């Protein structure tokens, strides 16, 4: 178990049951599935933060102007 840490999580009963079924049907452990989900969520967060950083110098628009533009373009 080098490089691994142990933790406790609390899941809703239905989520826990579904996770156990998925683990059994995919020949993966609950720990493997949980780790994969957490890593993916952290990866998505990192991508979001990168995108925010790249756009941080862009001018911001007031929400009412964005709404007017969407309405004008027929998208809202």
N, C-alpha and C positions, 0 to 999 in steps of 0.2 A: 504493500500500500504506500510505497514511496510517492511523495508529491500529492497525496490525497489527504483531505481533512474530513472529519465526521461532523454532521450537523443534524439537527432535528427540524422537521418542517411539519406544519399542521395543514391538512387538506380536508376539504369537504368530503363526506363519505362517498358520494357519487364519483368525484374526481379520483379519489383513492382507488375505488373499485375499477374505474376505467383504466387507470395507470397500471394496475396489476394485470388486467386483461391484455393490455397492449404489450406489456413486458413478456407475458407468457406466449403471446402469439407472434412476437417478433424475435424471440430467442435472445432478448436483451434483458439486463437487470433493471429494476426500478431505479437504481442509482445511475446507471448509464443513461437512461431516458431523461431523468431529472437533470443530470449534468449537461446533457445536450441542449435542453431547453434553456437552462440558465446561461450557458455560453452563447447561444444564439441571441437571447435577449440583450446580453451585454454587448455583443457585436453590433446589433442594431442601434443601441444607444451610442456606441462609439461613432458609427456612421452618421447618426443625427448630429452629434456634437461637431463632427468634422464639417458637415454641411452648414451648420449654424456659424462656425468660425469663418468659413469661406464667404458667407453672405453678410457678415457682421458690419461691413462698411457700406452696404447698400442702403440707400435712403428708405425710410419706412413711410408707409402710406396710412393715413387715417382710415379706420374701418368704413366710415360712411362713403369715402371716395371709392374704395374697393367695391362696395355694394352698388354704387351708382354705375361704375364701369361694367360690372356683371350684368346689371339690368339693361344698360345701353346696348351691350353686345348680345342680348337675348339669351344669356346663359343662366339667368335667374328669373 
